[in-house]
């Protein structure tokens, strides 16, 4: 914060040095398939591309298996 407000630019840069993105997905699919879909989305995102060109972004993906019960139209909600 001190770098971006120019109050202490000697010790802190004037821009962000990194960024984090956390994604939590509930899906009826294996975790590797869900990660593949998320990667496809970040690879095609203009905004992600613009931001990551200047600042490295770490992407954390949490997947939750949501099986569908027989006779139910949607996933079983656990939360």
N, C-alpha and C positions, 0 to 999 in steps of 0.2 A: 504494500500500500504506500509506503514512503517513497518508493521510486516513481510510482504513477502520479503521485501528487507533487513530485519534484521537491520534497522536503529533505530527502537524503539520497541523492543520486550517486554519491560516491560508493555507498555500500549496497545499494539496491538498483537493479535495472529499471528503466522507465516503461517496460513492457512485461507482459506475462512471460514466464520462462517455460511453463508447461501447462497442460490442461488434462483433466480426467473426465471421462464419460462413463457412467454406470448404467447398464441396461438390465432390467429384470423382466424375464419373459416366462409366462406360463403357457406351455404348449403340450399338445399330444403328439410329440415327436422326439426322437433321440437328441441329446444335447449337441452332438456334432452337426446334425442337420440344422438346428436352430442357429448355431454359431456361423454356419455357412451362409444362411440367409442374412444375418446381421452384417457379416463381412461384405456381402454383395451390396447391401444398402449403403454402407460407409464408402465402398469403392465408387458408387455412382452418385453420391451426394455432392452437389456443388458447394454447399455451405461447409461441409466437413473438409472438402478439398481446399477451400479458401483458408479456413482457419488453420488446418494442419500444415499448410505451406509455410507459415511463419512461426508456429508453435507446435512442438510435438504433443500429440494426444494419445494417452493410454486409454484403451477401451476395456472395461471389465464387464463380462456378460455372466449373469446368473440365470440358469435355467431351472424351471420347476416342472416336473412331469405331471400332467393333469390328465389321467385316463378318463375316458367317457364310460359311464356305467351303462349296461344294457337297458334299453328302454328310455334312455335320457337323450335329449337333443344336444346338450352342451357338456362342457367339461365339469368335473366335480370341483367345487370351490372349497379350498382349504383355509382361507383366511377371511 
